[in-house]
Amino acid sequence: MVSKASRKFDLAVLESALKGKTLLVYWYLLQQPMHTVGIRQVQRALGFSSPSIAVHHLGKLEDLGLVRKKMTGEYVLEQEVKVGILGFFTRMGRFLVPRYLFYSVLFSTMLTTYLTTCILGQIAPSFYAVVFGLIASLIFWIETVRLWRTKPF
């Protein structure tokens, strides 16, 4: 059984190690359908100047226990962690999207449905409901875009 103190230490180590190009490589691995990549594939996709840069960062991820090197020389994702910026994203298929996207869509849909219902029913919409819906939608869309801009690539 892993203690909470040990788990917090591991998360702190992971968070400090998953930065820069190492985070780019990890993000790229998360987006692959089979979570398996080769060294040259990583180099080309991320625009590294040489394969040794990809090897270095894949090795760091291997040391952290996040990837494993297969006998074929390819690297496969072993563990998905939610530390740092990764905690604000969720998986939709092979895509990583900001968690706030769901709230943005929810509030926008609710506001649109409310206004459509009012117009079709020839009812005057409540000023407070419209203002609340607009403010909530705006805030969540701003946060969604802000997170999308901070993603590794």
Secondary structure, DSSP 8 states (H G I E B T S, - for coil): ---HHHHHHHHHHHHHHS-HHHHHHHHHHHHSTTSEE-HHHHHHHHT-SSHHHHHHHHHHHHHTTSEEE-TTS-EEE------GGGGGEEEETTEEEETHHHHHHHHHHHHHHHHHHHHHTT----HHHHHHHHHHHHHHHHHHHHHHHHS--
